[in-house]
Amino acid sequence: MKNINEEEVLNMLKNAKTIAIVGLSNDKTRISYKVGEILQEAGYKIIPVNPLVEEILGEKTYPSLL
């Protein structure tokens, strides 16, 4: 695996348009839900990862990152 330096990580984050949120809750009072909402409002495509729910914030969920 290639070692990635801090500058490369910052560059990837600046250019990311899609973000997976592991453990995203469908409970509107949870912080993970609010983070997902904020990211969507900022123009990001979110991929919810939660094995217990089929859809969160209008996006299909996935049981794991695999």
Legacy VTK file of the C-alpha trace (Angstrom):
# vtk DataFile Version 3.0
C-alpha trace
ASCII
DATASET POLYDATA
POINTS 66 float
0.000 0.000 0.000
1.309 3.414 -0.952
2.112 5.809 1.861
-0.008 8.919 1.506
1.251 12.186 2.891
-0.826 14.880 4.553
-0.928 17.057 1.429
-2.350 14.183 -0.641
-5.015 13.505 1.995
-6.029 17.182 2.082
-6.194 17.231 -1.721
-8.444 14.146 -1.756
-10.763 15.686 0.819
-10.958 18.982 -1.054
-11.925 17.177 -4.262
-14.284 14.579 -2.778
-17.879 14.795 -3.996
-19.130 11.542 -2.460
-18.793 10.599 1.199
-19.770 7.349 2.923
-21.080 7.865 6.447
-20.589 4.706 8.504
-23.209 4.394 11.227
-25.486 7.098 9.820
-28.650 7.107 11.922
-32.180 7.628 10.680
-32.975 9.349 13.999
-33.201 13.089 13.268
-31.955 13.914 16.780
-28.628 12.079 16.314
-25.519 13.956 15.327
-24.731 11.560 12.474
-28.085 12.410 10.863
-27.378 16.138 11.185
-23.908 15.669 9.673
-25.467 13.809 6.731
-27.993 16.622 6.223
-25.286 19.277 6.307
-23.148 17.389 3.804
-26.118 16.976 1.423
-26.954 20.666 1.728
-23.330 21.480 0.903
-23.651 19.505 -2.346
-22.064 16.197 -1.382
-23.526 12.827 -2.363
-23.733 10.748 0.782
-23.689 6.979 1.018
-25.301 5.862 4.282
-23.784 2.733 5.823
-26.245 1.176 8.266
-27.295 -2.495 8.195
-30.576 -1.834 10.028
-32.242 0.695 7.721
-33.060 0.666 3.985
-32.987 4.425 3.321
-31.751 7.544 5.100
-32.045 11.127 3.877
-33.446 9.836 0.591
-30.405 7.648 -0.084
-30.265 3.849 -0.246
-28.270 2.458 2.669
-25.639 -0.254 2.548
-24.964 -2.802 5.303
-21.177 -2.307 5.140
-18.434 -0.570 3.200
-17.852 -3.776 1.240
LINES 1 67
66 0 1 2 3 4 5 6 7 8 9 10 11 12 13 14 15 16 17 18 19 20 21 22 23 24 25 26 27 28 29 30 31 32 33 34 35 36 37 38 39 40 41 42 43 44 45 46 47 48 49 50 51 52 53 54 55 56 57 58 59 60 61 62 63 64 65
